[in-house]
């Protein structure tokens, strides 16, 4: 729940944690988990709510830039968590597993 009104921004960047944590204390205290965060067992619900919240604060015609690394979860699984469809994307990184994906919020014309 971001502390912003609906339709507040022309652009939003969503870069959530991408590593799943099994719950072990050793894994949770690893440097990547500490630096970047991790996904718990409720990751699908958390990310779906994150997308919904990003689109809520986005103005019609605005852009959502989404960054995802496929270390643990394929981007195809993540895109199932939102009804919105991307307009384009780009793969980068040493192993080409980082995805930059652009969405545009639909402009609804009032009659």
Buried (B, 14 or more C-beta within 10 A) or exposed (E): EEEEEEBBBEEBEBEBBBBBBEEEEEBEEEEEBEEEEBBEEEBBEBBBEBBEBBBBBBBEEBBBBBBBBBEBBEBEBBBEBBEBEBEEBEEEEEEEBBBBBBBBBEEEEEE
